[in-house]
């Protein structure tokens, strides 16, 4: 997302908010448990026992007090961000409050034992005889469904909370925090983490160069779209979706409505993929968990939907593997693979926008006196990725060079992860709210949708699966414990 005259971009704001939460979590290293009030939601049958502060140091708050403290903390920092974004503050406060409360209720529902309990000892502990074994991440699906209901059946309410419906801000902030969580995981299993990053980089370069060319060719050859339409459509379908379509549209100086319409399609199809692909992965790829994670990163568009799909896929496959084989994979690796692949794709956006700017300026449009600027790479570069890299490397460095501090690092990232999860579940809900299918259809995007449908389900998903298999076949997450 570009910066505008109205204020800084959500991309920049997610970087600063994510880094701020990350820095506060590091207080544990100096004896300052700053974020310990964060609300922890346990799997439950008795709701009164489900909520508690993440740190025992804040046990006096109780579950309800911890929830209120978490809400107020996020409200304050997100409102400061909204001020910087030049949002309507009164409406943002109301919208964010609704988003937070509905999202968290969905998370609590998803933590119900009949949905979340995964192993027989837990089911025995809760006194239940059946469970869908989704783990608490089933709350993500519930949040998405709740958002779809609001967006499509309660448009008045959706409009009222619009200022707080910011899925890109929430997911990018979450990914900045996620970097630290993955950093401590990587420090414990450095060899596997290095392999995941290298394979992820190779996979996205190979996949993207195939994706973009095929979509552009089909849009031009068979649907007769102009270059102005075909380029943003190719980027939106084949890379990061919303951000890629906007960056490409700006790079080639397309009319503003073009990347906006493409972005609308991206959200719709991301929801469809999010509802379908994780369950296909669980059915057919549960014996190749890292292939499944990489597939989510390569096939699902938008940062929120891709990483969220990785989270759902991980919860489903971990639960199935545990039930079928007794192997308990360590949390975070499948989702981390999806996030890593997606982050590499995001990095590529700036490079590709720069390349397209050069091509449009020097070959296609060739306007006299117009020159490309090297600074366009920085302008198009997704800034939140910087935060992801910083948090990842800081914790990785600590873990590698001071093994005695790994315990503190785990505690710190555990507290930060509480907020990452909340941002995740808000992302799911707000993606749903934005997916008003009827309105988008009335805007005349049927022809665009046809290209998207043919390309996405005709070859992008399957090429992504094939490439994921090539690079991640035989790679497995470490076992918990």
C-alpha positions in Angstrom: 0.0 0.0 0.0 1.3 3.4 -0.9 1.7 6.4 1.3 -0.9 9.1 0.6 -1.3 12.8 1.3 -3.8 11.9 4.0 -1.3 10.2 6.2 1.3 7.4 6.5 0.5 4.0 5.0 -0.8 1.1 6.9 2.3 -0.7 5.7 4.5 1.7 7.7 2.1 1.7 10.6 2.1 -2.1 10.9 5.9 -2.0 11.1 6.0 0.5 14.0 3.2 -1.1 15.9 4.6 -4.6 15.5 8.1 -3.4 16.6 6.7 -1.6 19.5 4.9 -4.7 20.9 8.1 -6.7 20.2 10.3 -4.3 22.1 7.9 -4.3 25.1 8.0 -8.1 25.1 11.8 -8.0 25.5 11.4 -6.4 28.9 11.6 -9.9 30.3 15.3 -9.8 29.6 15.8 -7.0 32.1 13.3 -8.2 34.7 10.4 -6.1 33.4 7.3 -8.2 32.6 5.5 -5.6 30.6 3.1 -7.6 28.5 2.3 -10.3 31.0 -1.3 -8.9 31.4 -2.1 -10.3 27.9 -5.2 -12.5 27.8 -4.5 -16.2 27.5 -7.4 -18.4 26.3 -7.2 -22.0 27.3 -9.3 -24.9 25.9 -12.4 -25.1 28.0 -15.6 -26.8 29.0 -16.1 -24.4 31.9 -15.8 -20.9 30.5 -15.0 -19.3 33.8 -11.7 -21.2 33.8 -10.8 -20.4 30.2 -9.4 -16.9 30.6 -6.3 -15.8 32.5 -3.3 -13.5 32.2 -0.3 -15.0 30.3 2.0 -14.3 33.2 1.5 -15.3 36.8 2.8 -11.9 37.8 -0.5 -10.5 36.7 -2.7 -13.2 38.2 -4.4 -10.6 40.4 -6.2 -9.3 37.3 -8.1 -12.4 36.7 -9.5 -13.5 33.4 -11.9 -10.6 32.8 -9.4 -8.0 34.1 -6.8 -9.4 31.7 -9.2 -9.2 28.8 -10.1 -5.6 29.6 -6.4 -4.7 30.0 -5.6 -6.4 26.6 -8.4 -4.5 24.9 -7.4 -1.1 26.4 -3.7 -1.6 25.5 -4.5 -2.5 21.9 -7.1 0.3 21.7 -4.6 2.9 22.7 -1.8 1.8 20.4 -4.2 1.2 17.4 -5.9 4.6 18.0 -2.5 6.3 17.9 -1.9 4.5 14.6 -5.3 5.6 13.4 -4.4 9.2 14.2 -1.3 8.9 12.1 -3.4 7.4 9.3 -5.7 10.4 9.5 -8.7 8.1 10.2 -12.0 9.3 11.8 -11.0 8.6 15.4 -14.5 8.4 16.9 -15.5 5.9 14.2 -12.3 4.0 14.5 -12.7 3.5 18.2 -16.2 2.2 17.7 -15.2 0.0 14.8 -12.1 -1.4 16.4 -14.0 -2.1 19.6 -16.6 -4.1 17.6 -13.9 -5.9 15.6 -12.0 -6.8 18.8 -15.0 -8.1 20.7 -16.5 -10.1 17.9 -13.2 -11.6 17.0 -12.3 -12.5 20.5 -15.7 -14.1 21.1 -15.0 -16.2 18.0 -11.6 -17.2 19.4 -13.3 -18.2 22.7 -15.8 -20.3 20.8 -13.0 -21.9 18.8 -11.3 -22.9 22.1 -14.3 -25.0 23.3 -13.1 -28.5 24.0 -15.5 -30.1 21.6 -13.8 -28.1 18.8 -10.3 -27.8 20.1 -9.3 -30.8 22.2 -6.9 -33.0 20.2 -5.6 -35.9 22.2 -7.4 -38.6 24.3 -5.9 -37.4 27.7 -7.2 -33.9 27.1 -10.7 -35.3 26.1 -10.6 -37.4 29.3 -9.6 -34.4 31.4 -12.5 -32.4 30.0 -15.0 -35.3 30.4 -15.9 -35.4 26.7 -16.3 -38.3 24.2 -15.9 -36.4 20.9 -14.0 -33.4 19.5 -13.5 -32.0 16.0 -9.8 -31.7 17.0 -9.2 -28.4 15.3 -7.2 -27.0 18.2 -8.0 -23.4 19.2 -7.2 -22.2 15.7 -10.7 -23.3 14.8 -11.6 -19.9 16.1 -10.0 -18.4 12.9 -12.6 -20.2 10.8 -15.4 -19.1 13.1 -14.2 -15.5 12.9 -14.1 -15.7 9.1 -17.7 -17.1 8.9 -18.8 -14.3 11.3 -17.2 -11.7 9.1 -18.9 -13.1 6.0 -22.3 -13.0 7.7 -21.7 -9.3 8.7 -20.4 -8.3 5.3 -23.1 -9.9 3.2 -26.2 -9.8 5.4 -25.7 -6.8 7.7 -24.3 -4.1 5.4 -25.4 -1.3 7.7 -23.4 -2.7 10.6 -20.4 -3.4 8.3 -20.5 0.3 7.2 -20.7 1.5 10.8 -17.5 -0.4 11.8 -15.7 0.3 8.5 -12.9 2.4 10.1 -11.9 -0.5 12.2 -12.0 -3.1 9.4 -8.4 -3.1 8.4 -7.2 -6.6 7.6 -4.0 -5.6 6.0 -3.0 -3.5 9.0 -3.8 -6.3 11.4 -2.1 -9.1 9.5 1.1 -7.2 8.7 1.4 -6.2 12.4 0.9 -9.8 13.3 3.6 -10.9 10.8 6.1 -8.4 12.4 5.5 -10.0 15.8 5.6 -13.5 14.2 9.2 -12.9 13.1 10.3 -13.1 16.8 8.2 -16.2 17.4 9.8 -18.0 14.4 13.2 -16.7 15.4 13.3 -18.6 18.7 11.9 -21.7 16.9 14.7 -21.4 14.3 17.4 -20.9 17.0 16.5 -24.3 18.5 16.4 -26.0 15.1 18.8 -23.9 13.0 19.5 -26.5 10.3 15.9 -27.0 9.5 15.1 -23.3 9.6 17.9 -22.5 7.1 16.6 -25.2 4.8 13.0 -23.8 5.0 14.2 -20.3 4.1 16.4 -21.4 1.2 13.8 -23.7 -0.2 11.1 -21.0 0.2 13.2 -18.5 -1.7 13.8 -20.9 -4.6 10.2 -21.9 -4.7 8.8 -18.4 -5.0 11.2 -17.3 -7.7 10.4 -20.4 -9.8 6.6 -20.2 -9.2 6.3 -16.5 -9.7 8.1 -16.3 -13.0 5.7 -19.0 -14.3 2.6 -17.5 -12.8 2.9 -14.0 -14.0 3.7 -14.8 -17.6 0.8 -17.3 -17.9 -1.8 -15.0 -16.4 -0.7 -12.0 -18.5 -0.7 -14.1 -21.7 -4.2 -15.5 -21.0 -5.7 -12.1 -20.1 -4.3 -10.6 -23.3 -4.7 -13.4 -25.7 -8.0 -15.0 -24.8 -9.9 -12.2 -22.9 -8.5 -9.3 -24.9 -7.6 -7.1 -21.9 -5.4 -4.1 -22.5 -1.9 -4.0 -21.0 -3.3 -1.6 -18.4 -5.7 -4.3 -17.2 -3.6 -7.4 -17.8 -0.5 -6.3 -15.8 -2.2 -5.5 -12.4 -4.5 -8.6 -12.9 -1.4 -10.8 -13.5 0.3 -9.4 -10.4 -2.8 -9.6 -8.2 -3.5 -13.3 -9.2 0.1 -14.5 -9.1 1.8 -12.6 -6.2 0.5 -11.0 -3.1 -2.9 -10.0 -4.3 -3.9 -6.5 -3.0 -0.4 -5.1 -2.4 0.9 -6.4 -5.7 -2.1 -5.2 -7.8 -1.7 -1.7 -6.2 2.0 -1.6 -6.7 1.8 -2.8 -10.3 -1.0 -0.3 -11.1 1.1 2.5 -9.7 4.3 1.3 -11.5 2.5 1.3 -14.9 0.4 4.3 -14.1 -2.9 2.5 -14.5 -6.2 4.2 -13.7 -7.0 3.9 -10.0 -10.1 1.9 -10.5 -8.2 -1.0 -12.1 -6.1 -2.2 -9.1 -9.0 -1.5 -6.8 -11.3 -3.9 -8.8 -8.5 -6.5 -9.0 -8.0 -6.1 -5.2 -11.7 -6.8 -4.6 -11.4 -10.0 -6.6 -8.3 -11.0 -4.6 -10.2 -10.7 -1.3 -13.1 -12.8 -2.6 -11.0 -15.6 -4.0 -8.7 -15.5 -0.9 -11.8 -16.3 1.2 -12.7 -19.2 -1.1 -9.2 -20.6 -0.9 -9.1 -20.1 2.8 -12.2 -22.1 3.3 -11.2 -24.9 0.9 -7.4 -25.5 0.6 -6.5 -26.2 4.2 -9.0 -29.1 4.2 -7.6 -30.4 0.9 -4.2 -30.2 2.4 -5.3 -32.1 5.5 -6.8 -34.8 3.4 -4.0 -35.4 0.9 -0.9 -33.8 2.4 -0.9 -34.7 6.1 2.1 -36.9 5.6 4.0 -34.0 3.9 3.3 -31.2 6.4 5.9 -28.7 5.1 4.7 -29.2 1.5 1.2 -28.2 2.8 2.6 -25.1 4.5 4.5 -24.0 1.4 1.5 -24.6 -0.8 -0.6 -22.2 1.3 2.1 -19.5 0.8 2.3 -20.0 -2.9 -1.4 -20.6 -3.7 -3.4 -18.3 -1.4 -3.3 -14.6 -2.2 -3.0 -11.6 0.3 -0.8 -11.8 3.4 -3.7 -12.3 5.7 -5.3 -15.2 3.9 -2.0 -17.0 3.1 -0.6 -16.9 6.7 -4.0 -17.7 8.1 -4.4 -20.6 5.7 -1.1 -21.8 7.0 -2.3 -21.6 10.5 -5.5 -23.6 9.8 -3.6 -26.1 7.8 -1.1 -26.6 10.6 -3.9 -27.1 13.2 -5.6 -29.6 11.0 -2.5 -31.6 10.1 -1.0 -31.5 13.6 -4.3 -32.9 15.0 -4.6 -35.6 12.3 -0.9 -36.7 12.6 -1.2 -36.9 16.3 -4.4 -39.0 16.1 -3.1 -41.3 13.3 0.6 -41.8 14.3 1.0 -40.3 17.8 3.6 -37.8 16.4 3.1 -34.3 17.9 4.7 -31.8 15.5 6.0 -28.6 17.1 3.8 -25.6 16.6 4.7 -22.9 14.2 6.6 -24.7 11.4 3.9 -25.2 8.8 2.5 -21.7 9.4 6.1 -20.4 9.5 6.8 -22.0 6.1 3.7 -20.4 4.6 4.7 -17.0 6.1 8.3 -17.3 5.0 7.2 -18.1 1.4 4.7 -15.3 1.5 7.3 -12.8 2.9 9.8 -13.7 0.1 6.9 -13.0 -2.4 6.3 -9.7 -0.7 9.9 -8.8 -1.0 9.7 -9.5 -4.7 6.8 -7.1 -5.2 9.1 -4.0 -5.0 11.6 -5.6 -7.4 8.9 -6.5 -9.9 7.1 -3.1 -9.7 10.5 -1.5 -10.5 11.0 -3.8 -13.5 7.6 -3.1 -14.8 8.1 0.7 -14.3 11.2 0.4 -16.5 9.5 -1.6 -19.2 6.5 0.7 -19.3 8.6 3.8 -19.4 11.2 2.6 -21.9 9.4 0.1 -24.1 5.6 0.3 -24.0 4.8 3.9 -23.3 8.1 5.6 -24.2 6.9 9.1 -23.3 9.5 11.7 -24.2 11.5 12.9 -21.2 10.1 10.4 -18.7 12.6 8.4 -16.7 12.3 5.7 -14.1 13.7 6.4 -10.6 15.7 3.8 -8.7 13.9 5.0 -5.6 10.8 3.3 -6.9 12.1 0.0 -5.4 12.0 1.5 -2.0 8.6 3.1 -2.6 7.1 -0.2 -3.6 9.0 -2.3 -1.0 6.6 -3.7 1.7 7.9 -2.0 4.8 6.4 -4.5 7.3 8.8 -7.1 5.9 11.6 -5.1 7.5 10.0 -5.6 10.9 9.6 -9.3 10.3 13.3 -9.6 9.4 14.3 -7.5 12.4 12.3 -9.4 15.0 13.4 -12.8 13.5 17.1 -11.9 13.4 17.2 -10.3 16.9 15.7 -13.4 18.6 17.7 -15.8 16.3 20.9 -13.9 17.3 20.1 -14.1 21.0 19.3 -17.8 20.8 22.4 -18.7 18.8 24.9 -16.6 20.8 23.4 -16.9 24.3 21.8 -20.3 24.8 21.2 -19.5 28.5 18.8 -16.8 27.4 16.6 -19.1 25.3 14.3 -19.6 28.3 13.7 -15.8 28.6 13.4 -15.5 24.8 10.6 -18.2 24.8 8.8 -16.4 27.6 9.1 -13.0 25.8 7.9 -14.4 22.5 5.1 -16.3 24.2 3.8 -13.0 25.6 4.2 -11.3 22.2 2.5 -14.2 20.5 -0.7 -13.5 22.5 -1.1 -10.3 20.6 -0.1 -11.9 17.4 -3.0 -14.3 17.7 -5.4 -11.5 18.5 -4.3 -9.7 15.3 -4.7 -12.9 13.4 -8.3 -13.5 14.5 -9.2 -9.9 13.8 -7.7 -10.4 10.3 -10.0 -13.4 9.7 -13.1 -11.5 10.8 -12.3 -8.3 8.8 -11.5 -10.3 5.6 -15.0 -11.7 5.9 -16.5 -8.3 6.5 -14.9 -6.9 3.3 -16.2 -9.7 1.2 -19.6 -8.3 0.1 -20.1 -10.5 -3.0 -23.3 -8.8 -4.3 -21.8 -5.3 -4.3 -18.6 -6.4 -6.1 -20.6 -8.2 -8.7 -22.7 -5.1 -9.4 -19.4 -3.2 -10.2 -19.0 -5.3 -13.3 -16.1 -7.6 -12.4 -17.5 -10.7 -14.0 -14.9 -10.8 -16.9 -12.1 -10.2 -14.5 -13.5 -13.0 -12.2 -13.5 -15.4 -15.2 -9.7 -14.8 -15.8 -9.1 -15.1 -12.1 -11.1 -18.3 -11.8 -9.5 -20.0 -14.8 -5.9 -19.1 -13.8 -6.2 -19.7 -10.1 -7.9 -23.0 -10.1 -6.7 -24.0 -13.6 -3.0 -23.9 -13.0 -1.7 -21.5 -10.2 -2.9 -23.8 -7.3 -1.5 -26.9 -9.0 1.8 -25.4 -10.1 2.2 -24.1 -6.6 1.6 -27.6 -5.2 4.0 -29.1 -7.6 6.8 -26.6 -6.8 6.1 -27.0 -3.1 6.5 -30.8 -3.4 9.8 -30.3 -5.3 11.3 -28.1 -2.6 9.7 -29.4 0.6 9.0 -33.1 0.0 10.5 -35.2 2.8 11.0 -32.1 5.1 9.3 -32.4 8.5 8.7 -30.1 11.4 10.6 -31.0 14.7 8.5 -32.9 17.2 7.3 -31.2 20.4 9.2 -32.3 23.5 
